[in-house]
Amino acid sequence: MLWSLLGSKEDAHDSMVHSFRHGFSGFAAKLTKSQAKKIADFPEVVHVIPNSFYRPATTRTWDYLGVSATEPKNLLNDARMGEQMIIGVIDTGVWPESEVFNDNGFGPVPSHWKGGCESGENFSSSHCNKKLIGAKYFINAFFAENESFNTTESLDFISPRAVNGHGTHVATIAAGSYVPNTSYKGLAGGTVRGGAPRARIAMYKACWYLDDLEITTCSSADILKAMDEAIHDGVDILSLSLGYEPLFPETDARDGIATGAFHAVLKGITVVCAGGNAGPAAQTVTNLAPWIITVAATTLDRSFPTPMTLGNNKVILGQAVYTGPGLGFTRLVYPEDPGNTNESFSGTCESLHINSDVTMAGKIVLCFTESPYGTAVLRAARFVSQAGGVGVIIAGQPGNIFRPCLDDFPCVAVDYELGTHILLYIRSSGLPVVKIQPSKTLIGQPVGTKVATFSSRGPNPISAAILKPDIAAPGVSILAATTTNTTFNDRGFIFLSGTSMATPTISGVIALLKTLHHDWSPAAFRSAIVTTAWRTDPFCEKIFAEGSPRKLADPFDYGGGLVNPEKAAKPGLIYDLGLEDYVLYLCSVGYNESAISQLVGKSTACSNPRPCVLDFNLPSITIPNLKDEVTLTRTLTNVGLVDSVYNVAVEPPLGVQVSVTPETLVFNSTTKRVSFKVKVSTTHKINTGYLFGSLTWSDSLHYVTIPLSVRTQILPFYYDEN
């Protein structure tokens, strides 16, 4: 096909970037728009996808989630720590010398493994072992898009070895081996390990660090090739802490990751992806395909309070990762403070700039930020340090990412309220001063669990009836391994935050669950973690969603809730999906029959009328356009006691009426699957926002809960600015 289009075998060979052979049939090639259009018109071509680029999106996590090695009878030990599972990580590569890849006490590599270790720059097959069993790299598509790129311009290794420690960090969280006595310069001390510490790791490097631009980028064609290889190699779970930029959402369920994920799921491989870091704005969630498990990020019950004593003896506890010696009482200034002679400064962190070294030299600077991201914090710290300042206090939205700004440089975060208290002190004092002490580690109550500010939110911007994200997991200030030449690390360990960190937490949980339930489908694992999730934190406190203002979390913040691994091991009932269900979904959202047939590898036909997307058997119900009344169907499969009776309980959204038929489900040795109908109607007479509730089936032992999200639309396709 490519030969006939380009005119010669030589031209076709030069144009070829990747050939996909294992999980699905296809290729990536350098084509003009007109050539791509001609190929798309061939009847045997399912779809032509333009290349696109993605970005990459522990000592406390597992105790917090109740998966502790100290308990003799729990999921971790019942699942033998995931010893036969293989987690494929597609990311920035690996630092193989890290302690988290030690294979002490590991048995033979699982027999279903068919992959290998690929040599390259500063990396050889000898870097793999019984823990890190595979490592490959994929760069052809990146080079095809950047033909003028000179490898000497980048510090990255053309091999599975990583300059950017992101890949090593997420691999640690999913399946790192035990590393005791670990901390970040004394903070968050304990034993680092992954969720499935005996599982094996296969790293597929498809993301490349560009030193000149200080960014990491991942070509969708390289990601697809990595997924194709991983399917062939025999991974059990694919973990991708990658996502689109929020301004460029997927426009089709057949985007790069979704295409590979579909074929992986059909072969029984669970695919877990990051929801993105563009929160708290609505409709920013990415990785939207319904066969992917999409993950949101929460905080842990751990914080790093940093005492600050003002000159009036008032003590304020900020948050920082400051491990320096502390600062005695030091002059405190605010850029608009009358005592500051440089009137060109403004009080925002973003507008700090250096006009006079005298202004900040030897002082601690207070500034305010409107940015929900940590870049403003780092930029402000650099400005203050370069001007001779000795510390910075950042006041902003609750939930801003705090991290080591500069080595041993105090960079303390407070919210607007506390920042205002400090500002009032500055303006009321003739000589304001502050003392900053080193950060401490605080675990447990009263530290509450919150959906992180940065965690991308629903509703799904492309297919509103498909709830995204699916589930939440800890993703704030997670301590894990990195490259050993990173500036901020202790023995090669560092704090990172993002849905990138929450994603491998779910991958590790799935590895444990799959050890116990070999025959479950990827959809069954998604159902198990969603229907058993905490909607309060492990201390039974409400989970809030960070933002402005802070609010109680809802399904668009955290999907089903915070993952509860122990409960997920025995969910009782599951909402399962198989090939026929995915065909019905593709029909319901308008795919043509020829494309579906090519995609699934067999002839298919859509019913007339086409099925309704609301009947897709997800562990959630999302109705984006309710006007009068709608009835939808769900089917439950019994994976608990053979003889079971479940009764329904509904918490309807405000102003919405929900009835379920039948109200009792009976399972026995011959009846393992039972369907039920849900009738939903609204009492609202106006267009509303989404309102939330839940539907629970219980046998008094199991509580199988799914979220309900309903929006009334009396006047459809209407944008209301009132």
C-alpha positions in Angstrom: 0.0 0.0 0.0 2.7 2.5 1.0 4.8 1.5 -2.0 2.0 2.1 -4.4 1.3 5.5 -2.9 4.9 6.7 -2.8 6.0 5.3 -6.1 9.0 3.1 -5.1 10.1 0.6 -2.4 13.0 2.9 -1.6 10.6 5.9 -0.9 8.3 3.6 1.1 11.3 2.4 3.2 12.5 5.9 3.9 9.1 7.0 4.9 8.5 4.1 7.4 8.9 4.9 11.1 7.3 2.0 12.9 5.6 -1.3 12.0 3.0 -2.6 14.4 2.7 -6.4 14.3 1.9 -7.9 17.7 -1.1 -6.2 19.4 -2.5 -4.8 16.2 -1.7 -4.4 12.5 -0.5 -1.0 11.2 2.4 1.3 10.7 3.7 4.8 11.4 5.1 6.7 8.4 6.2 10.2 7.4 3.4 11.4 5.0 2.1 14.6 3.6 -1.5 15.6 4.3 -2.5 14.5 0.9 -0.8 11.2 1.2 -2.4 10.6 4.5 -5.8 11.4 3.0 -5.2 8.9 0.1 -4.3 6.1 2.6 -7.3 6.9 4.7 -9.5 6.3 1.6 -8.3 2.7 1.2 -11.2 0.3 2.2 -8.9 -1.9 4.4 -7.6 1.1 6.5 -9.5 1.5 9.7 -8.2 5.0 10.6 -5.3 7.4 10.1 -4.2 9.1 13.2 -1.8 12.1 13.1 1.2 11.9 15.3 0.8 13.8 18.6 2.8 14.4 21.7 2.2 13.6 25.3 3.9 14.8 28.5 4.7 12.8 31.7 1.7 13.7 34.0 6.9 5.0 48.9 7.2 5.3 52.5 3.6 6.1 53.5 1.3 5.3 50.6 0.8 1.7 51.3 0.3 1.9 55.0 -2.1 4.7 54.4 -4.1 2.5 52.0 -4.1 -0.4 54.4 -1.7 -2.6 52.4 0.9 -3.3 55.1 3.5 -6.1 55.1 3.2 -6.3 58.9 -0.2 -7.9 58.8 0.1 -11.6 58.3 -3.3 -11.9 56.5 -4.0 -9.2 54.0 -4.0 -8.5 50.3 -0.2 -8.0 50.1 0.6 -11.4 51.6 -2.3 -13.3 50.1 -1.2 -12.2 46.7 2.5 -13.1 47.4 3.4 -9.5 46.8 2.5 -9.9 43.1 5.5 -12.2 42.4 4.3 -13.6 39.0 3.0 -10.3 37.7 4.8 -8.2 35.0 4.1 -4.5 35.0 5.1 -2.7 31.8 5.9 1.0 32.3 6.0 3.3 29.3 7.8 6.4 30.4 11.2 8.2 30.4 13.4 5.2 30.9 15.1 3.7 33.9 18.1 4.2 36.2 19.0 0.5 36.7 21.5 1.0 39.5 18.7 2.2 41.9 18.3 0.1 45.0 14.6 -0.4 44.1 15.5 -2.7 41.3 17.3 -5.2 43.5 16.3 -8.8 42.9 17.3 -10.3 46.3 15.4 -13.5 46.9 13.6 -13.4 43.5 12.8 -16.7 41.7 12.9 -17.3 38.0 11.4 -14.8 35.6 7.7 -15.7 34.9 7.5 -18.2 32.1 5.1 -16.1 30.0 7.7 -13.3 29.6 9.0 -13.1 26.0 10.7 -9.7 26.1 14.3 -8.7 26.6 16.8 -6.0 27.4 18.0 -3.7 24.6 21.5 -2.2 24.7 22.2 1.4 23.9 24.1 4.4 25.2 25.4 3.6 28.8 23.1 0.6 29.0 23.5 -3.1 28.3 21.6 -6.3 28.8 23.5 -6.9 32.0 21.7 -4.0 33.6 18.5 -6.2 33.7 18.0 -8.8 36.4 15.1 -10.8 37.9 13.4 -7.6 39.0 14.0 -5.3 36.0 13.4 -8.0 33.5 13.0 -5.9 30.4 14.1 -2.5 29.0 13.6 -1.1 25.4 13.6 2.3 23.8 11.6 3.9 21.0 12.7 7.1 19.3 12.0 6.8 15.6 8.8 8.8 15.6 10.4 11.6 17.7 13.3 11.8 15.2 10.8 11.8 12.3 9.0 14.8 13.7 12.3 16.5 14.6 14.6 15.7 11.6 17.0 18.6 12.4 17.4 17.5 16.0 21.0 16.9 17.0 21.5 14.4 19.8 24.4 16.4 21.1 21.9 19.1 22.0 20.2 16.8 24.6 21.6 15.2 27.7 19.3 12.2 27.3 20.7 8.8 26.6 19.8 7.1 23.4 19.0 3.9 25.3 16.6 2.7 28.0 18.7 4.7 30.5 17.0 7.9 31.7 18.2 11.4 32.4 14.7 12.3 33.6 14.0 10.3 36.8 10.2 10.2 36.2 10.2 6.7 34.8 12.3 5.3 37.7 10.0 7.1 40.1 6.8 5.7 38.8 8.3 2.2 38.5 9.2 2.4 42.2 5.7 3.2 43.2 4.2 0.4 41.1 6.6 -2.4 42.0 9.8 -1.2 43.6 11.7 -3.7 45.9 12.0 -3.0 49.6 14.6 -0.3 50.5 14.7 0.3 54.2 15.9 3.4 56.1 15.0 5.8 53.3 14.1 9.5 53.6 14.5 12.8 51.9 17.1 14.4 54.0 15.4 13.1 57.1 11.8 13.8 56.1 9.3 11.0 55.4 11.6 8.3 56.8 10.7 4.7 56.4 10.9 1.8 54.0 10.3 2.6 50.3 8.6 -0.2 48.3 6.1 -0.5 45.5 2.5 -1.7 45.7 3.5 -5.1 44.4 7.1 -5.4 45.6 7.7 -8.9 44.1 6.2 -8.0 40.7 8.6 -7.7 37.8 9.2 -4.4 35.9 9.6 -4.0 32.1 10.5 -0.4 31.1 9.6 0.9 27.7 11.3 4.3 27.1 9.2 6.4 24.7 9.7 9.8 26.3 12.7 12.0 25.7 14.2 14.8 27.8 15.3 17.8 25.8 17.9 19.7 27.8 17.8 22.9 25.8 14.1 23.3 26.3 14.0 21.6 29.8 11.0 19.5 28.8 10.2 15.8 28.3 8.1 14.8 25.3 6.6 11.6 24.0 5.5 10.9 20.5 2.2 9.0 20.2 3.7 6.7 17.4 6.6 5.8 19.7 4.1 5.1 22.5 2.1 2.9 20.2 5.2 1.0 19.2 6.1 0.5 22.9 2.6 -0.8 23.6 2.8 -3.1 20.6 6.0 -4.6 21.9 4.7 -4.8 25.5 1.7 -6.8 24.3 4.1 -9.2 22.5 6.4 -9.4 25.5 3.8 -10.7 27.9 3.1 -7.9 30.3 0.1 -8.2 32.6 -0.4 -4.5 33.3 0.5 -1.4 31.3 1.1 1.7 33.4 1.3 5.0 31.5 1.8 8.2 33.5 1.3 10.3 30.4 -1.4 12.6 29.2 -2.3 15.3 26.6 -1.9 18.9 27.3 -5.4 20.2 28.4 -5.7 22.6 25.4 -5.3 19.6 23.0 -7.7 16.9 24.2 -8.3 13.7 22.4 -10.7 14.3 19.6 -11.4 10.6 19.0 -11.4 7.4 21.1 -8.8 6.1 18.6 -6.0 8.5 19.7 -2.5 7.1 20.2 -2.8 5.6 23.7 -6.4 4.6 23.4 -5.7 2.6 20.2 -3.0 0.6 21.8 -4.9 0.3 25.0 -7.9 -1.2 23.2 -5.9 -4.0 21.7 -4.1 -4.6 25.0 -7.4 -4.9 26.9 -8.8 -7.3 24.3 -5.8 -9.5 25.1 -6.4 -9.3 28.9 -3.9 -6.6 29.7 -5.1 -3.9 32.1 -4.1 -0.4 31.0 -3.8 2.3 33.7 -3.3 6.0 32.7 -2.9 9.4 34.3 -5.9 11.7 34.4 -3.7 14.7 33.9 -2.4 17.7 36.0 -4.6 20.5 34.6 -7.0 20.8 37.6 -8.9 22.2 39.3 -10.7 23.4 36.1 -13.5 21.3 34.9 -13.3 19.1 31.7 -9.6 18.9 31.8 -9.3 15.1 32.4 -7.4 13.1 29.7 -7.1 9.5 28.7 -10.8 9.2 28.2 -11.3 5.9 26.4 -13.7 3.7 28.5 -11.4 0.7 28.4 -8.6 2.6 30.2 -8.5 3.0 34.0 -8.0 6.8 34.4 -6.5 8.0 37.7 -6.9 11.1 39.8 -4.5 12.2 42.6 -5.1 12.8 46.3 -3.0 13.8 49.2 -1.8 11.4 51.9 -2.3 11.7 55.6 1.2 13.1 55.7 2.4 16.7 55.7 5.6 18.7 56.4 4.7 21.5 58.7 7.3 24.2 58.9 7.1 26.5 62.0 7.5 30.2 61.4 7.6 32.5 64.4 6.8 36.2 63.7 8.3 39.0 65.7 5.1 39.2 67.8 5.6 35.6 68.9 2.8 34.3 66.8 3.6 30.8 65.3 2.3 29.9 61.9 2.7 26.4 60.5 3.4 26.6 56.7 4.3 23.7 54.5 7.7 23.1 52.9 10.3 20.5 52.3 13.0 22.5 54.0 15.8 20.5 55.6 18.3 23.3 56.2 19.6 24.4 59.6 16.8 26.9 60.1 16.9 30.8 60.2 17.0 32.9 63.3 14.9 36.1 63.5 15.5 37.7 60.1 14.1 40.8 58.4 10.8 40.1 56.7 9.7 42.2 53.7 6.8 42.4 51.3 7.4 43.9 47.9 4.9 46.7 48.4 5.9 47.3 52.0 6.6 51.0 52.6 10.0 50.0 54.1 10.9 48.6 50.7 12.3 51.5 48.7 12.0 49.7 45.3 8.5 50.6 44.4 8.6 48.8 41.0 8.0 45.5 42.8 4.5 44.2 43.0 3.3 41.7 45.6 2.8 38.8 43.3 5.4 36.0 43.1 5.1 36.0 39.3 6.1 39.6 39.0 9.2 39.5 41.3 12.2 40.8 39.4 15.6 42.0 40.4 16.4 45.8 40.2 18.5 46.1 43.3 20.4 43.5 45.2 20.0 45.7 48.3 16.2 45.3 48.5 16.1 41.6 49.3 19.7 40.9 50.4 19.7 39.0 53.7 15.9 39.1 54.0 12.9 36.8 53.8 10.3 37.8 51.2 6.6 37.3 51.3 4.7 37.1 48.0 1.3 36.0 46.7 0.6 33.7 43.8 -2.6 33.0 41.8 -1.0 30.1 40.0 -2.1 26.6 41.1 1.2 25.2 39.8 4.6 24.8 41.4 6.5 26.7 38.7 5.6 30.1 40.2 7.0 28.9 43.5 10.3 27.8 42.0 10.6 31.0 39.9 10.0 33.2 42.9 12.6 31.3 45.0 15.2 31.8 42.3 14.6 35.5 42.1 14.8 36.0 45.8 18.0 33.8 46.0 19.7 35.7 43.1 18.9 39.0 44.8 20.6 37.8 48.0 17.5 36.9 49.9 17.6 34.0 52.4 14.1 32.7 52.2 10.6 33.1 50.6 7.1 32.6 51.9 4.6 31.8 49.2 0.9 32.6 49.8 -1.6 31.1 47.5 -4.5 28.6 46.9 -4.7 25.7 49.3 -3.1 22.7 47.8 -0.3 24.3 45.8 2.5 21.9 45.1 5.3 22.5 47.5 8.7 21.0 46.9 12.4 21.8 47.5 12.8 25.1 45.7 16.5 25.4 45.9 18.9 23.3 47.9 18.6 24.2 51.7 16.7 27.4 50.7 13.5 27.8 52.8 10.5 28.1 50.5 7.4 27.9 52.7 3.8 27.7 51.4 0.8 29.1 53.2 -2.8 29.8 52.1 -4.2 33.3 51.4 -5.6 33.6 54.9 -2.3 32.9 56.6 -0.5 35.0 54.1 -2.8 37.9 54.9 -2.0 37.5 58.6 1.7 37.7 57.8 1.1 40.8 55.6 -0.9 42.6 58.4 2.0 41.9 60.8 4.5 43.4 58.3 2.4 46.5 57.9 1.8 46.9 61.6 5.4 46.5 62.7 8.2 49.0 62.5 10.8 46.2 62.0 9.0 42.9 61.0 11.1 39.8 61.5 10.4 36.0 61.2 12.2 32.9 62.3 11.9 29.7 60.2 12.6 26.3 61.6 13.3 23.1 59.5 10.3 21.1 58.3 8.9 18.2 60.3 7.1 15.0 59.3 3.4 14.7 60.5 1.5 11.5 59.8 -2.1 10.7 60.5 -4.8 12.8 61.9 -5.5 15.8 61.9 -4.0 15.7 58.3 -7.0 15.2 56.0 -7.2 13.6 52.6 -7.9 15.9 49.6 -8.1 15.7 45.9 -5.0 17.6 44.8 -5.5 21.0 43.2 -3.6 19.9 40.1 -5.6 16.7 39.5 -7.6 17.1 36.3 -11.3 17.0 36.7 -14.3 15.8 34.8 -16.8 15.8 33.2 -15.5 13.9 30.2 -15.1 16.6 27.5 -15.5 14.2 24.6 -18.0 11.5 25.6 -20.0 13.0 28.5 -21.8 9.8 29.4 -18.5 8.1 30.3 -17.3 9.0 33.8 -13.7 10.1 34.0 -11.6 9.9 36.1 -12.4 6.4 37.3 -10.6 6.2 40.6 -8.2 8.2 42.8 -5.0 7.3 44.6 -2.2 9.2 46.5 -0.2 11.4 44.2 1.2 14.3 46.3 4.7 14.4 47.7 5.4 10.7 47.0 8.9 9.6 47.9 10.4 7.2 45.4 13.6 6.6 43.4 15.1 8.8 40.7 18.3 9.1 38.8 21.3 9.5 41.2 22.5 12.6 39.5 19.4 14.6 40.4 20.0 17.7 42.4 17.4 17.1 45.1 17.7 13.5 46.3 18.9 11.5 49.2 20.4 8.1 48.1 18.6 8.7 44.8 15.2 9.3 46.3 13.0 12.4 45.7 9.5 13.7 46.3 7.3 14.2 43.2 3.6 15.1 42.8 1.2 14.4 40.0 -1.4 12.0 38.6 1.8 10.4 37.3 2.4 9.2 40.9 -1.2 8.1 41.5 -1.2 6.0 38.3 1.4 3.4 39.3 -0.3 3.2 42.7 -3.3 1.7 40.9 -1.1 -0.4 38.7 0.5 -1.9 41.8 -2.9 -2.6 43.3 -4.1 -4.3 40.1 -1.0 -6.5 40.1 -1.9 -7.8 43.6 -5.6 -8.3 42.5 -4.6 -10.1 39.3 -2.4 -12.5 41.3 -5.6 -13.6 43.2 -8.0 -13.4 40.2 -6.1 -14.6 37.1 -9.3 -15.1 35.1 -10.8 -11.6 35.6 -11.0 -9.2 32.7 -9.5 -5.7 32.8 -13.0 -4.3 33.2 -13.5 -6.6 36.2 -10.5 -5.0 38.0 -11.8 -1.5 37.2 -15.2 -2.4 38.6 -13.7 -4.0 41.8 -11.7 -0.8 42.6 -14.5 1.6 41.7 -17.3 -0.1 43.5 -15.3 -0.7 46.8 -13.6 2.7 46.9 -13.6 5.0 49.9 -15.8 8.0 49.6 -14.4 9.1 52.9 -10.8 8.8 53.8 -9.5 5.8 55.8 -10.3 7.7 59.0 -13.9 8.1 57.9 -13.5 11.8 57.3 -15.0 13.6 54.3 -12.7 13.9 51.3 -12.4 17.5 50.0 -11.4 18.7 46.6 -8.7 21.4 46.6 -9.4 24.5 44.5 -11.0 27.9 44.9 -13.2 27.4 46.8 -12.5 24.1 48.5 -15.5 21.8 48.3 -16.5 18.2 49.0 -15.2 15.9 46.4 -17.6 14.4 43.8 -17.3 11.8 41.0 -15.7 14.4 38.6 -12.9 14.9 41.1 -12.2 11.3 42.1 -14.4 8.9 40.1 -15.6 6.1 42.4 -13.5 7.5 45.3 -10.1 6.7 46.9 -8.9 3.2 46.1 -9.4 0.7 48.9 -7.2 -2.3 48.0 -8.4 -4.7 50.7 -12.0 -4.3 49.8 -11.3 -4.5 46.1 -9.9 -8.1 46.5 -13.5 -9.3 47.4 -16.0 -7.0 45.7 -18.8 -9.5 45.7 -20.2 -8.3 42.4 -18.6 -6.8 39.3 -19.8 -4.8 36.3 -17.9 -6.8 33.6 -17.2 -6.0 29.9 -16.1 -8.1 27.0 -15.6 -7.8 23.3 -19.4 -7.6 22.5 -19.8 -4.8 25.0 -17.1 -2.8 23.4 -18.7 -3.3 20.0 -22.0 -2.1 21.3 -20.2 1.0 22.7 -18.4 1.7 19.4 -21.8 1.4 17.7 -23.5 3.7 20.2 -21.0 6.5 19.6 -21.2 6.4 15.9 -18.4 4.3 14.5 -19.1 2.8 11.2 -19.4 -1.0 11.0 -16.4 -1.4 8.6 -14.1 0.4 11.0 -15.4 -1.6 14.0 -14.9 -4.8 12.1 -11.3 -3.9 11.3 -10.7 -2.7 14.8 -11.9 -5.9 16.5 -10.7 -8.3 13.9 -14.0 -9.8 12.9 -17.2 -8.9 11.0 -19.6 -6.9 13.1 -23.0 -5.2 12.6 -24.7 -2.5 14.6 -28.3 -2.9 15.5 -31.0 -0.5 14.1 -31.6 1.7 16.0 -28.1 1.8 17.4 -27.6 1.0 21.0 -27.6 3.7 23.6 -24.3 4.7 25.2 -26.1 4.9 28.6 -26.4 1.1 28.5 -22.6 0.6 28.4 -21.9 -1.6 31.4 -19.7 0.8 33.4 -19.5 0.8 37.2 -21.0 4.3 37.0 -24.0 6.1 35.6 -23.6 9.5 34.0 -26.6 11.2 32.3 -25.5 14.5 30.7 -28.8 15.5 29.2 -31.8 14.4 31.1 -35.0 16.2 30.1 -38.0 13.9 30.9 -37.2 10.3 31.7 -34.6 7.7 30.7 -34.3 4.0 31.5 -31.0 2.2 31.2 -29.6 -1.2 31.9 -26.7 -2.6 33.9 -25.6 -6.2 34.4 -23.8 -7.6 37.5 -21.7 -10.8 37.7 -21.3 -12.6 41.0 -17.7 -13.2 42.1 -18.5 -13.8 45.7 -20.5 -16.4 47.5 -22.4 -18.7 45.1 -25.7 -18.3 46.9 -26.2 -14.6 47.4 -29.1 -12.2 47.7 -28.4 -8.4 47.1 -30.8 -5.6 47.8 -30.5 -2.1 46.3 -30.2 1.3 48.1 -30.2 4.5 46.2 -29.0 8.0 47.2 -30.6 10.0 44.4 -29.1 13.3 43.2 -31.0 16.4 44.5 -34.3 16.8 42.5 -33.8 13.6 40.6 -36.0 10.5 41.0 -34.3 7.1 40.6 -36.1 3.7 40.7 -34.5 0.3 40.2 -36.1 -2.9 38.9 -35.8 -5.5 40.3 -34.9 -4.3 43.8 -33.5 -7.7 44.8 -30.9 -9.8 42.8 -30.6 -13.5 43.5 -27.5 -15.4 42.5 -27.0 -19.2 42.7 -25.0 -22.0 41.0 -26.9 -21.5 37.8 -27.5 -17.8 37.9 -24.2 -15.9 37.9 -25.2 -12.8 35.9 -28.3 -10.7 36.5 -29.4 -7.5 34.7 -31.4 -4.7 36.2 -33.0 -1.5 34.9 -32.6 2.0 36.3 -35.3 4.6 35.6 -34.2 8.2 36.1 -36.4 11.3 35.9 -36.0 14.9 36.9 -38.2 17.4 38.8 -36.1 20.3 37.7 -37.7 22.8 35.2 -34.4 24.5 34.3 -31.0 23.6 33.0 -28.9 22.5 36.0 -25.3 21.6 36.6 -24.4 18.0 37.5 -25.9 16.7 40.7 -24.5 13.5 42.3 -25.8 10.4 44.1 -25.0 6.7 44.3 -26.5 3.3 43.8 -25.5 0.4 46.1 -26.2 -3.3 46.0 -25.5 -5.1 49.3 -25.8 -8.6 50.8 -24.8 -7.1 54.2 -21.3 -8.3 53.7 -20.4 -6.5 50.4 -21.4 -3.0 49.4 -21.2 -2.6 45.7 -21.5 1.2 45.1 -21.4 3.2 41.8 -21.7 6.9 41.4 -24.6 8.6 39.8 -24.1 11.9 38.0 -27.1 13.6 36.4 -27.5 16.9 34.6 -31.0 18.3 33.6 -31.1 19.9 30.2 -34.6 21.3 29.4 -33.1 23.4 26.7 -30.4 21.4 24.9 -27.2 22.8 23.4 -27.7 26.0 25.3 -24.8 27.9 26.9 -26.0 29.8 29.9 -23.9 32.8 31.1 -26.4 33.9 33.7 
